[in-house]
Amino acid sequence: MTLLPDDAGSAALIGRVQDPEAGGPCLVQLRGDRLVDVTTAGPTLSALLERGDPAEAASAVPDTRGWDAGEVMARSLDPAGSGGGPHLLAPCDLQAIKACGVTFAGSMVERVIEERAKGDPARAALLRTQLVDAIGSRLGDLRPGSPDAMRAKQVLIAEGLWSQYLEVGIGPDAEVFTKAPVLSAVGAGAFIGILAASSWNNPEPEVVLAVDSRGRIRGATLGNDVNLRDVEGRSALLLGKAKDNNASCAIGPFLRLFDDGFGLDHVRNLTLSLTVTGAADGFVLHGHSSMREISRDPEDLVAQTIGAHHQYPDGVMLFLGTLFAPVQDRDAPGAGFTHKLGDRVEIAAPALGRLVNRVAHSHDAPPWRFGIGALMRNLSQRGLL
């Protein structure tokens, strides 16, 4: 199975490969059926994105070392065996990993449900009906922060329906939070982690923008903002516990750099598909997230994240949020969807490829040990710093 975009032959694709021979990560560029080592153009992906033309800088590196792309992808899709040879890593390194929440009206309603259900999925079905009947159709077309949105806020307050999630959904300020520490994201084929104590959780298929230190959007990839709905539903102050755990952030498979054939307007029109396949129960869940329905423009989300008010010297990987919120019952009527161990999760978009992962408990997923210090030591030992 290929992880590549449908038009991979004309796409500017950059990734990272864990190379056992080098003892660390290599930057790679897809050229035909090969992943060519272009680490000397970086040596980090963060640094490469600071170049005037990252794709041209990578292309200037001669093909003297590399790997068969199909073999690397196949090895990456076997998490148990990936340690035996070069395999894909998340296509980011020193960038901060940030995420935007409640950027779609549909997911906004689900966040209100989480809050009011206090983490109890059994209460969610009734609340969903009540809230969607009351507000769902009235909020989808509101531009956040507009006079119409502020009037809707007053109506909702009067009806006793106001929520902190509606505040960030239709108010002037976006929700931007830290999804995961630098270098902790996992790539295509890796296990994604959920806490063993969570009984209500789900994948969140999202577009992730790569933004350099000057706020320039250099490319896009796919991401899974794994979410523990019961934990966040208990209290918004538990957002960090709901979002940031071992292996709870997946990004990949490759970063598609912006060029004449792919840019921000293409991102604005992307539709992401999601398929969850149960390993033991045969359950299949299909979903999608259309960027056409986002309430806040990607450029606005970038501007609210990085600028004079907040600098990121090594750039940002920014999750843009999702329309998808699973309501399909898996085990019992009214219980909704939650992950089971071994679930296969595929997030795909024709222009960005396929991000495939399997679900494990966070304490059973491979521990994160290669941090910033380890990366600097490895690059230094290889003579790249």
Secondary structure, 3 states (H helix, E strand, C coil): CCCCCCCHHHCCEEEEEEECCCCEEEEEEEECCEEEECHHHCCCHHHHCCCCCHHHHHHCCCCCCEEEHHHHHHHHCCCCCHHHCCEEECCCCCCEEEEEECCEHHHHHHHHHHHHHCCCHHHHHHHHHHHHHHHHHHHCCCCCCCHHHHHHHHHHHHCCCCCHHHHHHHCCCCEEEEEECCCCCECCCCEEEECCCCCCEECCEEEEEEECCCCCEEEEEEEEECEEHHHHHHCHHHHHHHHCCCCCEEEEEEEEECECCECHHHHHCCEEEEEEECCCCCCEEEEEEEHHHECCCHHHHHHHHCECCECCCCCEEEECCCCCCCCCCCCCCCCCCCCCCCCEEEEEECCCEEEEEEEEECCCCCCCCCCHHHHHHHHHHCCCC
